[in-house]
């Protein structure tokens, strides 16, 4: 048996066998809160800003085609590929894998938009996915469910003199791909005076709000979520000449800032302003402990 001939045949076939490995697209998505394409811009041949595709792949990209501008920037597992505005597809060539053609419309993006950053994750056809550096280090998730319990206070514009009532807020909310929805309930009991009344009285107040927002992950532990909502306030007055009750509502604007202590717990701070609607508005802020599921 000619072992040298067999060895030579295997040596020639080995690169072909390696090249026979295939990548598949695990995910392709726009990342609105990643500003890399704006911070490190490049222009295409027509002077228009390029879009940036961050490719996470366990191989070297040796070549490209399809409106790719400049050379690929290698950052280890992460490769930066600048693509012309309105590009509809690209082809990637690899050192140890077969070429891969990517048509953006297959992933619900008709074309690339300039100044926007995209995340493309590739994996071996028969192997598990590759996690990005941010996914490995971050304790935050784009999709989660949370419950918050805390303490807050309000400064209102409704005829009270020097009133800073403490509140006991409870919130239930969730993030679905960073889109936020939250419902909260708060209770307070205060003593105060009206401008035109010499006597004091007790006020028991409940409030409930529904808010919508969008979260921006800032680092591995911080998330900022601007929120807009509507708050209904139920008030009961006791101790005056006549017991009274009132109901009114406000449009609210606020920002929920979350510091994640772990994947399951965090501390949030939410300043909020209620614009005068049926009755009165005012400023409120709450600090809460959050449990995430």
C-alpha positions in Angstrom: 0.0 0.0 0.0 1.3 3.4 -1.0 1.0 5.4 2.2 2.7 8.4 0.8 0.0 8.7 -2.0 -2.8 8.3 0.6 -1.3 10.9 2.8 -0.9 13.4 -0.2 -4.5 12.8 -1.2 -5.8 13.4 2.4 -3.6 16.6 2.6 -5.1 17.9 -0.6 -8.7 17.0 0.5 -8.4 18.5 4.0 -8.7 22.2 3.0 -11.7 21.3 0.8 -13.4 19.4 3.7 -12.8 22.4 6.0 -14.1 24.8 3.4 -17.2 22.6 3.3 -18.3 24.0 6.6 -21.3 26.4 6.4 -22.4 29.4 8.4 -26.1 30.2 8.9 -27.6 33.5 10.0 -28.8 33.2 13.6 -30.1 36.8 13.8 -30.0 40.1 11.9 -31.4 43.2 13.5 -31.1 47.0 13.8 -29.7 48.3 17.1 -31.1 51.8 17.6 -29.2 52.5 20.8 -25.8 51.5 19.3 -24.4 54.8 17.9 -21.1 53.3 16.4 -22.2 54.2 12.9 -22.5 57.8 13.9 -19.5 58.0 16.2 -17.2 56.3 13.6 -18.8 57.3 10.3 -17.7 56.4 6.7 -19.2 57.7 3.5 -19.9 55.6 0.3 -18.7 56.5 -3.2 -21.6 59.0 -3.5 -20.8 60.8 -0.3 -23.7 59.3 1.6 -23.2 58.0 5.2 -22.8 54.3 5.4 -24.6 51.8 7.6 -22.5 49.6 9.9 -23.0 45.9 10.2 -21.3 44.3 13.3 -20.7 40.7 12.3 -20.2 38.2 15.2 -18.6 35.1 13.7 -16.0 32.5 14.7 -13.8 32.9 11.6 -11.9 35.5 9.6 -13.7 37.4 6.8 -11.3 37.3 3.9 -13.4 39.1 1.3 -16.7 40.9 0.6 -18.9 41.9 -2.2 -22.1 43.9 -2.6 -21.8 47.6 -1.8 -19.2 47.1 1.0 -17.1 50.2 1.6 -13.4 49.9 2.6 -11.9 46.8 4.3 -13.4 44.8 7.1 -12.3 46.0 10.6 -11.4 43.0 12.7 -12.1 43.3 16.4 -11.8 39.6 17.3 -15.1 37.9 17.3 -16.7 41.1 16.2 -16.1 42.4 12.6 -17.2 45.8 11.4 -18.5 45.9 7.8 -19.5 49.3 6.4 -22.2 49.1 3.7 -23.7 51.7 1.4 -27.0 53.3 2.1 -29.8 51.4 0.4 -27.7 48.2 -0.1 -30.0 45.2 -0.4 -27.5 42.3 0.1 -23.9 41.5 0.7 -21.7 38.4 0.3 -19.1 37.4 2.9 -16.0 35.2 2.2 -14.4 33.3 5.0 -11.0 31.7 5.7 -12.4 28.3 6.7 -16.0 28.3 5.7 -18.0 28.5 2.5 -19.1 32.0 1.2 -22.4 33.3 2.6 -24.9 35.5 0.7 -27.1 37.6 2.9 -30.3 39.3 1.5 -31.5 41.8 4.1 -35.2 41.5 3.0 -35.1 37.9 4.3 -34.9 39.5 7.8 -37.5 42.2 7.3 -35.1 44.9 6.3 -35.5 45.9 2.6 -32.2 47.7 2.6 -29.5 49.2 4.8 -30.1 52.7 6.2 -27.1 55.1 6.5 -25.9 56.1 10.0 -27.6 53.0 11.5 -25.9 50.1 13.2 -26.9 46.5 12.6 -26.0 43.3 14.4 -25.5 40.1 12.4 -24.8 36.9 14.3 -23.6 33.8 12.4 -23.0 30.3 13.7 -21.9 27.0 12.3 -24.8 25.1 10.8 -24.4 22.3 13.4 -23.0 24.2 16.3 -24.6 26.4 19.0 -24.7 30.2 18.7 -21.9 32.6 19.5 -22.5 35.2 22.2 -21.4 38.8 21.8 -19.1 40.3 24.4 -22.0 42.5 25.6 -24.2 39.4 26.0 -21.6 37.6 28.1 -21.0 40.6 30.4 -24.4 42.3 30.6 -26.9 41.5 33.4 -29.7 43.3 31.5 -32.1 41.8 29.0 -34.1 43.3 26.2 -37.1 41.3 27.3 -38.1 40.9 30.9 -40.8 41.3 33.5 -40.4 43.2 36.8 -42.1 44.2 40.1 -41.0 47.3 42.0 -41.7 48.3 45.6 -40.4 51.6 46.9 -40.8 55.0 48.5 -41.5 58.3 46.8 -42.6 61.9 47.4 -44.6 64.5 45.5 -44.6 68.3 45.2 -48.0 69.3 43.8 -49.5 72.5 42.4 -53.0 72.0 43.9 -53.4 74.6 46.7 -51.5 73.0 49.5 -49.0 75.0 51.5 -45.5 73.5 51.6 -46.9 70.0 51.1 -44.3 67.3 50.3 -46.3 64.0 50.8 -44.6 60.7 51.0 -45.9 57.9 48.8 -45.8 54.1 48.8 -45.5 53.1 45.1 -45.8 49.6 43.7 -45.2 49.0 40.0 -45.6 46.0 37.6 -44.0 46.2 34.2 -42.1 44.6 31.4 -39.8 45.2 28.4 -40.4 43.5 25.1 -37.4 44.1 22.9 -36.8 47.3 24.9 -40.4 48.5 24.4 -41.7 49.2 27.9 -45.1 49.0 29.5 -45.7 49.7 33.2 -48.6 50.0 35.6 -48.1 51.5 39.0 -50.2 52.2 42.1 -49.4 54.5 45.0 -50.9 55.4 48.4 -50.3 58.4 50.6 -51.9 59.9 53.7 -51.1 63.5 54.6 -52.1 66.4 56.8 -52.3 69.9 55.3 -54.2 73.2 55.0 -56.0 75.0 52.2 -55.2 78.5 51.3 -58.5 79.9 52.4 -59.2 77.6 55.4 -57.8 77.9 59.0 -58.3 74.3 59.9 -56.3 71.3 59.0 -57.6 68.1 57.5 -56.4 64.6 56.5 -56.2 63.5 52.9 -56.1 59.9 51.8 -55.0 59.6 48.1 -54.7 56.7 45.7 -53.2 57.0 42.2 -52.9 54.5 39.4 -51.0 55.0 36.1 -50.3 53.3 32.8 -47.1 54.2 31.1 -45.4 53.4 27.8 -41.7 53.8 27.0 -38.5 52.6 25.3 -35.4 51.5 27.1 -31.8 52.3 26.2 -29.1 50.0 27.6 -26.2 52.1 28.8 -23.3 49.7 29.6 -23.7 46.4 31.3 -25.8 47.5 34.3 -27.7 50.7 33.5 -30.9 51.1 31.5 -32.6 54.5 30.8 -36.3 54.4 29.9 -38.2 57.6 28.9 -41.9 57.1 29.7 -45.2 58.8 28.8 -48.4 57.9 30.6 -51.7 58.8 32.1 -52.3 58.9 35.9 -55.7 58.8 37.6 -55.8 60.3 41.1 -58.5 59.5 43.7 -58.6 61.8 46.8 -60.7 61.7 50.0 -60.7 64.6 52.5 -61.5 64.2 56.1 -61.8 66.6 59.1 -63.1 69.6 57.2 -66.7 71.0 57.6 -67.8 68.5 54.9 -66.0 65.3 53.9 -65.2 65.5 50.2 -63.8 63.3 47.4 -62.3 64.0 44.0 -61.0 62.3 40.9 -58.8 63.8 38.3 -56.1 62.8 35.8 -52.8 64.0 34.4 -50.6 63.2 31.4 -47.2 62.3 32.8 -43.6 62.4 31.4 -40.8 60.6 33.3 -37.6 58.7 33.0 -37.0 55.4 34.7 -33.3 54.8 35.5 -32.4 51.2 36.5 -29.2 50.1 38.1 -29.0 46.3 37.8 -27.4 44.7 40.9 -27.8 41.2 39.3 -29.9 39.5 36.7 -32.7 39.3 39.1 -32.6 42.5 41.2 -32.0 46.2 40.8 -32.6 49.7 42.1 -34.7 52.2 40.1 -35.1 55.9 40.3 -38.1 57.5 38.4 -38.6 61.3 38.3 -41.9 62.2 36.8 -43.9 65.4 36.0 -47.7 65.4 35.7 -49.2 68.1 33.5 -52.3 69.8 34.8 -55.3 68.1 33.1 -58.8 68.0 34.7 -57.4 69.5 37.9 -53.8 69.9 39.0 -50.3 68.6 38.1 -47.0 68.4 39.9 -43.6 66.8 40.3 -43.1 63.3 41.8 -40.1 61.0 42.2 -39.8 57.4 43.5 -36.9 55.1 44.4 -37.7 51.4 44.3 -36.3 48.0 44.6 -36.9 45.9 41.5 -37.2 42.2 41.0 -36.8 40.9 37.5 -38.1 37.7 36.0 
